[in-house]
Amino acid sequence: MSAIQHIGVIRLSAMGDVAMTVPVLRAFSLRYPQTKITVVSRPFFRPFFDGIPNLHFFAVDLTKRHKGFVGLVRLFSDLRKLGIDAIADLHNVLRSKIVRNLFALSGKKTAFTDKGRAGKKALTRENNKIFKPVKTMFERHCDTFASLGFPIEFSHPVFPEKAILSEAIKAFTGQKDEKWIGIAPFAQYESKVYPKDLMQEVIDGLSETNARIFLFGGGEKEIQQLNQFKGSHENVVVMAGKLKFREELDLISNLDLMLSMDSGNAHIAAMLGVNVITLWGATHPFAGFAPFFQPLENCITSDRIKYPKLPTSVYGNKKVEGYQDAMRTILPQSILDTIKKELQ
């Protein structure tokens, strides 16, 4: 039996990156049911980890109690009181490094996720680009646990059961008598967002099918855009601002398919076992951020023959002159065809 009985897992943000840890931790809990996991993350992300056996959630308070260096020392003290034997740092940023190193100095075993920056740089650089897949973040997180003595494999992943929808959710969704398709048309960076006029064509096309389409987003500006997308389509429902986060996760778990940009919504749907189709602009699935256990053909990428510098960045935060219209090479009909094929 391993001397490690309780592992603290650190991943503080962002939403998509936190969601990408969920399949890894679910696989861990199934393979090592006697080993306790405490996930250290922002309180908003607690619902991601509901239902994972032997997993406990520690809500970090980076605005008050755990703010600054003194706060991180306090975080270390708080976690040490839980009897943690080892640390798996899946974030590997300054904050998590401080906590990790404090555990190491106290004699505990630690490991961290290597983000593979060299390979990603070679993939995204303008000249002498090496266009080949790098290791996925799921594989990298598995390497972290393996270095602690806990190898994990994903050949037969287990996903949670579809959530039972509450009456509050059904008030917006109605009964499920047809296919349910989610669309999350936004992303943090403009270079990852499918053009509005083309997205409108996709939504118009889907509205003509026997399916109910749910539009996801948040914030006043996005809600206005979603309402424009909806137009007069009776089978298109704007969900932004209508549900609590936990309820939104329950709805997503009941979708037959999620259409998303390279964004957090793709990873949330994938961690729940939903089929996901993603659209890629400045970024590319080869950088290791494709949704979990989804076929590569469901990652629809911009035309690299016309735009050979793609991918231009890992996260989409780099603007390249002349590449603003790269996603226009993804035709609405090809998206509709992929969706129809996936739903057959």
N, C-alpha and C positions, 0 to 999 in steps of 0.2 A: 504494500500500500504506500502511496506517495506520502511524504512528510507534509506536503501542501494540502491542507484541507479547506482553505478559504482564500479565494483570489479576489482582490479588488481590481475592477476593470474601469479604467478612466477613458471617457470620450465625452467631452464637454459640449461640442458643437461641430458643424452646423447640422441642420435637420437631416439632409440627405446622408451625410457621413455617419450620423448617429444611427439612422435607419439601416445602414449597411452593416452595422455590427450585430444586428438582431439575428440574421440567419446563422451567423457564427456562434453566437451565444446559445441559440436554441440547439444547434448541433452539439455543442459542448455539454449542455445539461443532459442531453439524452445519452451521450457516451459516458459521462462521468457523473452519475446521479448522486454520488456520495460527496461530491465536492461543491461547496457553497460558493456562489458568485455574488458579489456586491457591485452593482453598476453605479459609478459616480458620474452624474450628469446633471444637466439643468432640469428643474422640476417639470417644465413643460413636456419633456420627452418621456416622462414616467409611463404613459399608456402604451408606448412601443413595446414594453417588456412584460406587460400583463400576461399571465398564463404560462410563463416559462418556469418549469419546475426548479426549485431550489435557488431561485434568483431573487435577490433583494435589491431594492433601489435606494440609493442615498442621494438626496437632493442637495446639490451644492448651491451655496448662496454667495455668488461672486459680487453682489452689490453691497453686502454688509458683512456678515460673519466671516466669509472666506475671501474678502477683498484684499488685494495687495499681498506683499510678502508675508506680513504678519498673519494675514488671513489664511494663507496657504500653509503656514506652520500650524495654525489652528485646525485646518482641514486634515493635515497629517495626524494630529493628535486625536481628532474625532474618529478617524478611520482606524487608527491603531487600537482604540478602545473596543472596536468590533471584533478583534481577534484575527485580523487579516494576516495570512502567512506569506502572501506574494502579491506583486503588482503586475498587471498586464496593462501597459500604457498604450492604448490604441489611438491616442491623439498625437503625442510626441511634439508638443509645443512647450514654450517656456513654463507656463503654469504647471502642466502635468509633469514636466521634467523635474521641477523643484520638489513636488510631492514624491515622485518616484525616487529621487536621489535621497530624500530624507528616509524613506523606507530602506533603501540600500545601506545607508549609514547605520541604521538600526539592526542590520544583520539579516534583513529579509531579501528573498530572491526577487529580482525584477526583470522585466523584459519589455521591449518597446517595438512598435511597428515601424519597420523601415519603409519609408514612402517611395523609395526608388526614384529619386529625383534625377539621377543621371540618365536613366532610360527614358523618362518622360521628356527631359530636355532634348534628347536625340530625336524623339518622335515629333516634337513641336517646333524645332528650330527651322529657320528659313532655308539655310544651306546645309548640304550634306545630311539631309534628313534620313533617318533610319525608320522607315515605315513598316513597323512590325509590332504586334501586341506586346505590351509589358505585362507583368504579373498583375492580376486583379487585386483590388483591396481586400477582397474576401480571402484570397490566398495569402496575402501579406499578414492579415490578422491571424490566420491559422498558423503561420510560421511563428508568430509571437507566442502563441500558446504552446506550440511544439517545443520552443526553447525553454519553457517552464516544465516540460515533461508531459505535456498533454496534447498529443497529435490528434487532429480532427480531420475527417473526410466528409465529402459532400455528395457521394454518388447517388444517395437516395434521401434527399432532404425531406423533412417533415414540416408541413405548414399548419397553422392553426385552423380550426374549423371556422366556417363562415359565421359571423356574428348574427345573433338573433336581433332583428331590428325592433327598436322600441316604437311605441305609438307616436312619439314625438317626431321620430325620423320618418315614419310612414305618412305622416301628415304632409310631408313635402314630396316623398317618392311615390306614394301609392303602393299597391300590391305589385309584386314582381310577376308579370304575365308575359314579359318579353325579354329580349336581351338588354342588359344594362351596360352602357358604355360611358366611361368617365373621360373627360378631356381636361387636361391642365395645361393651358396654352401659354403660361408665363414662365420666366426664369429670371435669375438674379441679374444676368447680363444680356443686353440687347442682342449680342452676337449669337445667342442661343435660342432666340425667340423666332418662331415661324411667322412670316409676314401676315399681317392681319387680314388682308384681302384674300390670301390663299387659305388661311384657316377658315375664313367665312365660307369658302367653296367646300371645304371638307365638312363643316357642320351642316351646310345646306344639303350636301349629298347624303349624309347620314340621316338627316331628318326625313328623307324620303323612304327610309327603310322601316321595317317593323322593329324598332329599337327605341329605348328611352335613353336620352343623352343627358348626362349631368356635367355641368361646367364648374370647375374648381378654381379658386383664387382667393384673394383677400385684399382688403383695403378699398377705399372709395373709388379710386381711379380704375382699378381692375374690375370692380363690380360694374361700373359704367360700361366698360368694354365688353364684359360678359353679357350684359343686357342687350348690347348691340348685336353680338353674335346670335343670341337667342331670337331676336326679332319677333316674328309672329308664329314661330314653330311651336306647336302645342306639346310635342314630345321632347323638347329641349328645356331643361330645368337648371336655373342658376342656383348653385348651392352656396356660393360665397356669402358668409355672414349669417347663415341660417342655423348652423349647428355648432355645438361645442366640439372641441378637437376630438374627444373620445368618440362622439357620435359620428364624426366625419370618418374616422378610422373604421367604425362599424359599417358604414355605407360602402366605403372603398372595398372592404373585404367581400362584399356581395356583388361587386361588379364582375361582368364577364370579361371585360377588357378595359385597360387604361391607356389612353393616348397622351403622351407627355413629352415635353422637351427633355433635354438632359438636365434634370432637376430633381429636387427632393421628392416630388410626388411619384416619380417613376420608382424610386427606391422604397417608398412606403407601400405602394401597390405590390411590388415584387416580394417584399418581406412577408406579405399576407398571402402569397401564392396566387396572385391575380396575373393573368396574361398582360404583358406590357409591350406596347409599341412606342419606341422613342424616336425623336427627330433630332438630328445633330447638325449644327452649323459650324462654328469655329472650333468646336471640340470634336472628339472622336472616341468611340468605344474602345479603341486600342489602348487608350491611356489608363485603362483599368477600372473605369467607373460605369461600365455597362450594368444594367439592373441584374439582380441575382437570378441565376438559373433561367435566363431568357435566351432564346436562339438569336444568333448574330444577325440573321436575316430580318429580325424584327427591330433592329437598330438601323433606321433609314438615314443614310448620310448624304451630305452635299457632294456634288460632283467634283472629284479630285482631278479629273482631266482638265476641266475648265478652271479649277482653282487648286493648282498643285501644291500650294503652300499649306493646305489643310492637313492636319489640324494646326492652327496657329497658336493655341494655348491649351493648357490642361483644364482650366476652369472657365474659359471664355472671357476673361477680363482684359485681353489684349486686342486692341483694334489694329487692323491691317488695312492700309489704303487699297481701295478697289475690291475689297472682299465683303462689302456691306450687303450685297445681294446674293451671297453664296447659297443661302437656303432656298432661294427661288428656283434652284435646280432640282429641288424635291417637288415633284408635281403632285397636286392634290389627288389626281386619279390614282397614282401609285400608292398613296396612303390609303385611299378607299379600298383599293384592291387587296392590300395587305390586311386591312381590318376584316374584310369579308372572308378572306381565306382563313384567318385565325378563328373566326366565329362559326365556321362550317361544322 
